[in-house]
Amino acid sequence: MAHSKQAKKRIRQNVKQNLANKAKASEVRTYTKKLLAAVKAGDKTEAQRLLPLTAKRIDKAAKTNVIHQNAAARRKSQIMKAVQGMA
């Protein structure tokens, strides 16, 4: 257990930030799943509508180091390839 005032404050901050990071990561997964479900169902208009929203969530997560920059680039590449593959 922390003894100093500063260490106690850091614990409080870490808990709060951890919840925020979990929410951002969850949002990325949710939007990605929605997009891939639309692709699988063949709903091109819905997939194209979700693509920029999903990319934005991924970029925001990478910007705040919730996910690594390269992981974000890879995920964006995968979702764009999936949407482009719909003919």
Number of C-alpha atoms within 10 A of each C-alpha: 6 10 7 9 8 10 12 13 11 13 13 11 11 12 11 11 12 12 10 13 17 12 14 20 17 12 16 23 15 12 18 23 14 16 25 18 14 18 21 14 11 14 14 17 11 15 25 16 11 19 20 13 15 24 21 14 19 26 20 17 21 19 13 12 12 19 18 13 16 10 12 22 14 12 18 20 12 14 20 16 11 16 22 13 9 12 6
